[in-house]
Amino acid sequence: MSLVTLYTKKDCPYSRSAKALLRGLGIDYEDIDVTDDKRRLLEMMERSNGGISVPQIFVAGHHIGGFSELARLQQQGLLAGMIGGQDAVPSPS
């Protein structure tokens, strides 16, 4: 099971950006597409305390927010530490 879970929509540029960032770092993730899945959309909203925008991102079970927050964690060099055992490229200084 992946430590990173993304709730995404097919045509969302922020969802694509989040997946590209994680792929570029070699970080595995679970992608849950809520585009046409009301049950999963409700699950996302419940897990994120009412978040309706995508992506909604969880790292090690903790809600971190969306793409902006994910990118900020990476830029600050905190993302790899949150993921722990997974190999990740350190952020450039």
DOFI-640293 format. One record per residue (C-alpha): residue number from 1; residue in one letter; x, y negated, z. Coordinates in steps of 0.001 Angstrom, whole numbers, padded with zeros to 6 digits. Example, Ala and Ser with C-alpha at 12.3 -4.5 7.8 and 13.67 -1.06 7.14 Angstrom:
REM residues 2
kolke i=1	aa=A	c1=012300	c2=004500	c3=007800;
kolke i=2	aa=S	c1=013670	c2=001060	c3=007140;
END
This chain:
REM residues 93
kolke i=1	aa=M	c1=000000	c2=000000	c3=000000;
kolke i=2	aa=S	c1=001273	c2=-003431	c3=-000941;
kolke i=3	aa=L	c1=001893	c2=-006076	c3=001709;
kolke i=4	aa=V	c1=000596	c2=-008791	c3=-000637;
kolke i=5	aa=T	c1=-003029	c2=-008939	c3=-001755;
kolke i=6	aa=L	c1=-004390	c2=-011450	c3=-004245;
kolke i=7	aa=Y	c1=-008044	c2=-012072	c3=-004991;
kolke i=8	aa=T	c1=-008064	c2=-013443	c3=-008530;
kolke i=9	aa=K	c1=-010207	c2=-014257	c3=-011555;
kolke i=10	aa=K	c1=-009275	c2=-013380	c3=-015139;
kolke i=11	aa=D	c1=-009250	c2=-016874	c3=-016604;
kolke i=12	aa=C	c1=-007764	c2=-018725	c3=-013632;
kolke i=13	aa=P	c1=-004388	c2=-020377	c3=-014344;
kolke i=14	aa=Y	c1=-003543	c2=-020449	c3=-010617;
kolke i=15	aa=S	c1=-004179	c2=-016709	c3=-010357;
kolke i=16	aa=R	c1=-001859	c2=-016115	c3=-013323;
kolke i=17	aa=S	c1=000791	c2=-018373	c3=-011784;
kolke i=18	aa=A	c1=000663	c2=-016572	c3=-008437;
kolke i=19	aa=K	c1=001065	c2=-013177	c3=-010118;
kolke i=20	aa=A	c1=003914	c2=-014474	c3=-012280;
kolke i=21	aa=L	c1=005727	c2=-015889	c3=-009240;
kolke i=22	aa=L	c1=005463	c2=-012575	c3=-007383;
kolke i=23	aa=R	c1=006490	c2=-010528	c3=-010434;
kolke i=24	aa=G	c1=009478	c2=-012818	c3=-010966;
kolke i=25	aa=L	c1=010580	c2=-012144	c3=-007398;
kolke i=26	aa=G	c1=010093	c2=-008399	c3=-007756;
kolke i=27	aa=I	c1=007347	c2=-008395	c3=-005117;
kolke i=28	aa=D	c1=004639	c2=-005762	c3=-005468;
kolke i=29	aa=Y	c1=001069	c2=-006917	c3=-004949;
kolke i=30	aa=E	c1=-002490	c2=-005671	c3=-005055;
kolke i=31	aa=D	c1=-004639	c2=-007637	c3=-007489;
kolke i=32	aa=I	c1=-008358	c2=-007675	c3=-006720;
kolke i=33	aa=D	c1=-010237	c2=-009234	c3=-009626;
kolke i=34	aa=V	c1=-013450	c2=-010878	c3=-008392;
kolke i=35	aa=T	c1=-014509	c2=-012216	c3=-011804;
kolke i=36	aa=D	c1=-017516	c2=-009920	c3=-012162;
kolke i=37	aa=D	c1=-017544	c2=-008212	c3=-008769;
kolke i=38	aa=K	c1=-019878	c2=-009876	c3=-006278;
kolke i=39	aa=R	c1=-019051	c2=-007356	c3=-003544;
kolke i=40	aa=R	c1=-015331	c2=-008137	c3=-003787;
kolke i=41	aa=L	c1=-016067	c2=-011876	c3=-003994;
kolke i=42	aa=L	c1=-018014	c2=-011674	c3=-000732;
kolke i=43	aa=E	c1=-015161	c2=-009640	c3=000778;
kolke i=44	aa=M	c1=-012704	c2=-012359	c3=-000274;
kolke i=45	aa=M	c1=-014869	c2=-015089	c3=001223;
kolke i=46	aa=E	c1=-015198	c2=-013206	c3=004500;
kolke i=47	aa=R	c1=-011463	c2=-012451	c3=004770;
kolke i=48	aa=S	c1=-010507	c2=-016052	c3=003948;
kolke i=49	aa=N	c1=-013058	c2=-017665	c3=006290;
kolke i=50	aa=G	c1=-015238	c2=-018956	c3=003474;
kolke i=51	aa=G	c1=-012626	c2=-019605	c3=000793;
kolke i=52	aa=I	c1=-014298	c2=-019722	c3=-002601;
kolke i=53	aa=S	c1=-011427	c2=-020774	c3=-004856;
kolke i=54	aa=V	c1=-008954	c2=-018325	c3=-006340;
kolke i=55	aa=P	c1=-006476	c2=-017041	c3=-005801;
kolke i=56	aa=Q	c1=-006885	c2=-016247	c3=-002136;
kolke i=57	aa=I	c1=-003622	c2=-014665	c3=-001005;
kolke i=58	aa=F	c1=-002843	c2=-012456	c3=001968;
kolke i=59	aa=V	c1=000650	c2=-011467	c3=003092;
kolke i=60	aa=A	c1=000942	c2=-008631	c3=005604;
kolke i=61	aa=G	c1=-002769	c2=-009059	c3=006316;
kolke i=62	aa=H	c1=-002490	c2=-012786	c3=007064;
kolke i=63	aa=H	c1=-004306	c2=-015316	c3=004907;
kolke i=64	aa=I	c1=-001806	c2=-017829	c3=003535;
kolke i=65	aa=G	c1=-004126	c2=-019734	c3=001177;
kolke i=66	aa=G	c1=-003768	c2=-020116	c3=-002555;
kolke i=67	aa=F	c1=-001059	c2=-020583	c3=-005159;
kolke i=68	aa=S	c1=000195	c2=-023895	c3=-003742;
kolke i=69	aa=E	c1=000792	c2=-022336	c3=-000348;
kolke i=70	aa=L	c1=002471	c2=-019295	c3=-001909;
kolke i=71	aa=A	c1=004807	c2=-021513	c3=-003933;
kolke i=72	aa=R	c1=005570	c2=-023641	c3=-000866;
kolke i=73	aa=L	c1=006503	c2=-020544	c3=001166;
kolke i=74	aa=Q	c1=008829	c2=-019441	c3=-001614;
kolke i=75	aa=Q	c1=010432	c2=-022877	c3=-001929;
kolke i=76	aa=Q	c1=011008	c2=-022993	c3=001827;
kolke i=77	aa=G	c1=012603	c2=-019539	c3=001763;
kolke i=78	aa=L	c1=009933	c2=-018079	c3=004059;
kolke i=79	aa=L	c1=008132	c2=-015694	c3=001708;
kolke i=80	aa=A	c1=010763	c2=-012935	c3=001709;
kolke i=81	aa=G	c1=010826	c2=-012933	c3=005504;
kolke i=82	aa=M	c1=007047	c2=-012564	c3=005665;
kolke i=83	aa=I	c1=007200	c2=-009551	c3=003383;
kolke i=84	aa=G	c1=009979	c2=-007944	c3=005382;
kolke i=85	aa=G	c1=011243	c2=-004711	c3=003918;
kolke i=86	aa=Q	c1=010471	c2=-005450	c3=000285;
kolke i=87	aa=D	c1=013326	c2=-006620	c3=-001887;
kolke i=88	aa=A	c1=012875	c2=-010201	c3=-002947;
kolke i=89	aa=V	c1=015142	c2=-012674	c3=-004619;
kolke i=90	aa=P	c1=016056	c2=-015443	c3=-002175;
kolke i=91	aa=S	c1=014863	c2=-018897	c3=-003120;
kolke i=92	aa=P	c1=017489	c2=-021101	c3=-004758;
kolke i=93	aa=S	c1=018976	c2=-023764	c3=-002491;
END
